Amino acid sequence: MRSLSSDMLAAIAAGTLAPIYLVALEFDSGTKYMWTGINTVVWNGHDWEGQGDFLGVSSITQTGDLQAESITISLSGIDSGNVSSAMTDVSTQNTVDVWLGFLNLSTGAIIADPDHCFSGHLDVPTLQDDGEQPIISITAENDLIMLSKSSERRYTNDDQQIDYPTDTGFQYVPWVQLWNGAWGGSGGRTVAGGFF
């Protein structure tokens, strides 16, 4: 994250700038662009819907170590009839991007180039309901978490057919595993089910 200029620090101290978060949260139904202010602002080619205090972003930790950090995004003020659909609209492969920016309080404009401070994938949402105002909390792990997950794809003909139905490049993989000859020989060798 870049450091703040002395002009920005002075403007924050004077009360003419306010820090804001911009959150692009991917749901199954589409990406929702929200920010921690009111009204709608335009930035980066999108209309960002103001959520005010209804949108919460936990502290974002940045370390010098190469490790996966997580944040929690909370959404409140959701109509009780829409809570169930909001919960099922979140999938664990959906993405979230968070920017830290500053709002000019006199003009209502976002100061140029908010800092992209978090990018990651969503986890399972949780619901806190005290009977008055339900709060949906969604934990997000940064993209480094993907390095610790094993791939569910295989180098097999069946797996290759998922994406490339006409590709036959992997059809002989089982026979290669059964072959016990020397590579580069002048003659072919027969194995069960095929000829090399």
WOTARA-V883986 format. One line per field, one symbol per residue. ss: DSSP state (H for helix, E for strand, C for the rest). A space follows every 10 residues. Layout:
BEGIN
ss->???
END
This chain:
BEGIN
ss->CCCCCHHHHH HHHHCCEEEE EEEEEEECCE EEEEECCCCE EEECCEEEEE CHHHEEECCC CCCCCCCCCE EEEEEECCCH HHHHHHHHCC CCCCEEEEEE EEEECCCCCE CCCCEEEEEE EECCCEEECC CCCCEEEEEE EEHHHHHHCC CCCCCCHHHH HHHCCCCCCC CCHHHHHHCC CCCCCCCCCE ECCEEC
END
